[in-house]
Amino acid sequence: MASEANSIQGGVMTLTPDAAHEKVSALIGAIPTALTEYRCPLCGKITGNYADLKQHYEVEHLGAVPPITVVLTLNGKNCEVLIEPHWTLKRTLQFRVGLTGAKHMCDKGVCGSCTVIMDGRSVLSCQMLAVECEGYDIQTVEGIAADPKWKPLIDAYCRWDAMQCGYCTTGFLVSAKNLLAKNPNPTEQECREALAGNICICGTYPRHAQAILEAAYLIANPPPPPAPPAGFGGPGGPGGFGGPPPAAS
């Protein structure tokens, strides 16, 4: 259980890596795949289907543009959302899906804090209309965190202190993951170029390349699994394949 993997020190709850992975996986799993109700954004009236919502607009909000339904493929899962046509992908992720890893910062396509991966390309979700994203495979930082393959990247960011306030970190992580997915053995200069579209007001730039280089090595050379403890039937332990039998009582 995730709650059992948490620790509380000085009144502050700290998530262990296993608990954090479990929580983000549960978050993605809880995203509904289909709408069950349709809420009018103007008056809050709820209808049971989209046709009734459109009829409601024609009667109660004549001349107003009704919301639309869009099916997004998020972290490998289809998700139907009801949005207004002008909503960006970032706003949709935050306010309709509950994925808040793509951060609201400049909202002008400059800082990179809202970066997501769309069909293998790093894109700024604040500059993409959600209606334009239907049919594309979208990966957010939550999807990266839920994939055990990329745990070394997240761990390396923590070890190298590649964040201070942390607000921009998710955008850096997404860009870093996209780099390693295309180039598993980048140079330091290639790391810097891949992160050129991400801004950190705290000035953590030197740490990012080092974290990515370490992650690249660990992904290519995973450490061996830990040996089983003695006495539990593992090789070399009492009762194990390579150890002596336990003493008779």
C-alpha positions in Angstrom: 0.0 0.0 0.0 1.2 3.5 -0.8 0.3 4.7 2.7 2.6 2.1 4.2 5.5 3.4 2.1 5.1 7.0 3.3 7.1 8.4 6.2 6.3 11.4 8.4 9.1 13.4 9.8 8.6 16.6 11.7 5.0 16.7 10.7 5.8 16.5 7.0 4.8 13.5 4.9 7.5 12.3 2.6 6.7 9.9 -0.3 9.1 7.1 -0.9 9.9 6.4 -4.6 7.7 3.3 -4.6 4.8 5.2 -3.0 5.2 8.1 -5.5 5.2 5.6 -8.4 2.1 3.9 -7.0 0.2 7.2 -6.7 1.0 8.5 -10.1 0.0 5.1 -11.7 -3.3 5.2 -9.8 -3.8 8.8 -11.0 -3.5 7.8 -14.6 -5.6 4.7 -14.1 -8.4 6.7 -12.5 -8.8 8.9 -15.6 -12.2 8.1 -17.1 -12.3 7.0 -20.7 -15.8 8.2 -21.5 -18.0 11.0 -20.3 -21.0 10.1 -18.2 -22.4 13.6 -17.8 -22.3 16.9 -19.8 -22.1 20.1 -17.7 -23.0 23.4 -19.2 -20.1 25.8 -18.5 -22.4 28.8 -18.6 -25.1 27.8 -16.1 -23.9 24.5 -14.7 -26.9 22.5 -15.9 -26.0 18.8 -16.3 -27.4 16.6 -19.1 -27.0 12.9 -19.8 -25.8 13.2 -23.3 -24.2 15.7 -25.7 -27.4 16.1 -27.9 -29.3 17.3 -24.9 -26.5 19.7 -24.0 -26.6 21.2 -27.5 -30.4 21.5 -27.3 -30.0 23.3 -24.0 -27.7 25.8 -25.6 -30.2 26.4 -28.4 -32.9 27.2 -25.8 -31.1 28.8 -22.9 -27.9 30.3 -24.5 -28.9 31.1 -28.0 -25.9 32.5 -29.9 -23.3 31.1 -27.6 -20.8 28.6 -28.8 -21.4 25.2 -27.1 -18.6 23.1 -25.8 -17.3 20.1 -27.8 -16.2 16.6 -27.0 -12.6 15.5 -27.8 -11.0 12.1 -27.3 -7.3 12.5 -26.3 -4.8 9.7 -26.1 -3.0 10.4 -22.8 -0.2 8.2 -21.6 -1.5 5.3 -23.7 -5.1 5.7 -22.6 -8.0 7.2 -24.5 -9.8 10.0 -22.6 -13.0 11.7 -23.7 -13.3 15.3 -22.4 -15.9 18.1 -22.7 -14.2 21.4 -23.4 -14.7 24.8 -24.9 -13.3 25.1 -28.4 -10.6 27.7 -27.4 -9.1 25.6 -24.6 -5.5 24.7 -24.9 -4.1 21.3 -24.2 -2.5 22.5 -21.0 -5.8 23.9 -19.6 -7.5 20.6 -20.6 -4.9 18.5 -18.9 -5.2 20.5 -15.7 -8.9 21.2 -15.4 -10.5 18.3 -17.2 -8.2 15.4 -16.7 -6.5 16.2 -13.4 -2.9 16.0 -14.8 -1.1 19.0 -13.4 2.5 18.2 -14.3 2.4 20.5 -17.3 2.7 23.8 -15.4 1.1 27.2 -16.0 3.9 29.7 -16.1 4.5 32.1 -19.0 1.5 30.9 -21.0 3.2 32.4 -24.1 5.3 29.4 -25.3 8.5 30.7 -24.0 9.5 28.9 -20.7 9.0 25.2 -21.5 7.3 24.4 -18.2 4.2 23.0 -19.9 6.2 20.6 -22.2 4.6 17.3 -23.2 5.6 14.8 -25.8 3.3 14.4 -28.8 4.0 11.6 -31.3 7.7 11.7 -30.3 8.0 15.5 -30.4 8.4 17.9 -27.5 5.6 20.4 -27.8 4.4 23.3 -25.6 0.9 22.4 -24.4 0.0 26.1 -23.8 0.3 26.7 -27.5 -1.7 23.7 -28.7 -5.5 23.8 -28.9 -6.9 20.6 -27.4 -9.0 20.1 -30.5 -5.9 19.9 -32.6 -4.4 17.1 -30.5 -7.1 14.4 -31.2 -5.5 11.4 -32.8 -2.0 12.0 -31.5 -0.2 10.0 -28.8 0.4 12.4 -25.9 2.8 11.7 -23.0 2.9 13.9 -19.9 5.4 13.8 -17.0 3.0 11.7 -15.1 3.2 9.0 -17.8 7.0 9.2 -17.6 7.0 8.8 -13.8 4.7 5.8 -14.1 7.1 4.0 -16.5 9.8 2.1 -14.5 12.2 2.5 -17.4 12.6 6.2 -16.7 13.0 5.9 -12.9 16.8 6.4 -13.3 16.2 9.7 -14.9 14.0 10.9 -12.1 16.5 9.5 -9.5 19.4 11.3 -11.2 17.5 14.6 -11.1 17.1 14.1 -7.4 20.7 13.1 -6.8 22.1 16.0 -8.8 19.7 18.6 -7.2 18.6 19.7 -10.6 15.9 21.8 -9.2 15.3 24.5 -6.6 11.7 25.7 -6.5 10.8 22.7 -8.8 8.2 24.5 -10.8 10.1 24.2 -14.1 11.4 20.7 -13.3 8.7 18.7 -15.0 9.2 20.5 -18.3 12.9 19.8 -18.1 12.2 16.1 -17.3 9.9 15.7 -20.3 12.5 17.3 -22.6 15.2 15.1 -21.1 13.2 11.9 -21.6 12.4 12.8 -25.2 16.2 13.3 -25.8 17.1 9.9 -24.3 14.3 8.1 -26.2 15.9 9.3 -29.5 19.5 9.5 -28.4 20.4 7.0 -25.6 24.0 8.2 -25.4 24.0 12.0 -25.7 27.0 14.3 -25.2 26.8 17.1 -22.7 26.4 19.6 -25.6 23.5 17.6 -27.0 21.9 17.7 -23.6 22.2 21.4 -23.4 20.7 21.8 -26.9 17.8 19.6 -26.1 17.0 21.7 -23.0 17.4 25.0 -24.8 13.7 25.7 -24.8 13.3 25.3 -21.1 13.9 28.2 -18.7 14.9 27.9 -15.0 14.7 31.2 -13.1 16.6 29.5 -10.2 19.6 28.9 -12.5 20.0 25.1 -12.1 21.3 24.7 -15.7 24.7 23.1 -15.0 23.0 20.2 -13.1 20.6 19.1 -15.8 23.2 17.8 -18.2 25.0 15.9 -15.5 21.7 14.3 -14.4 20.9 13.2 -18.0 24.3 11.8 -18.6 24.1 9.7 -15.4 20.6 8.5 -16.3 21.8 7.5 -19.8 24.5 5.4 -18.3 22.2 3.7 -15.7 19.5 3.0 -18.3 22.1 1.4 -20.6 23.8 -0.4 -17.7 21.2 -1.3 -15.1 22.6 -2.5 -11.8 22.1 -6.2 -11.0 19.2 -7.1 -8.7 20.1 -7.3 -5.0 21.0 -10.8 -3.7 18.3 -12.4 -1.6 19.0 -12.3 2.2 20.5 -15.3 3.8 18.1 -17.7 5.3 15.3 -17.2 2.8 16.1 -20.0 0.4 18.2 -18.0 -1.9 21.4 -19.3 -3.5 24.1 -19.7 -0.8 21.6 -19.2 2.1 20.4 -21.9 4.5 18.1 -24.2 2.7 19.0 -22.5 -0.6 20.2 -24.2 -3.8 23.9 -23.5 -2.9 23.9 -23.6 0.9 23.9 -26.2 3.5 20.6 -27.5 4.9 19.3 -26.0 8.1 20.4 -27.6 11.3 18.0 -30.1 12.8 16.2 -28.9 15.9 
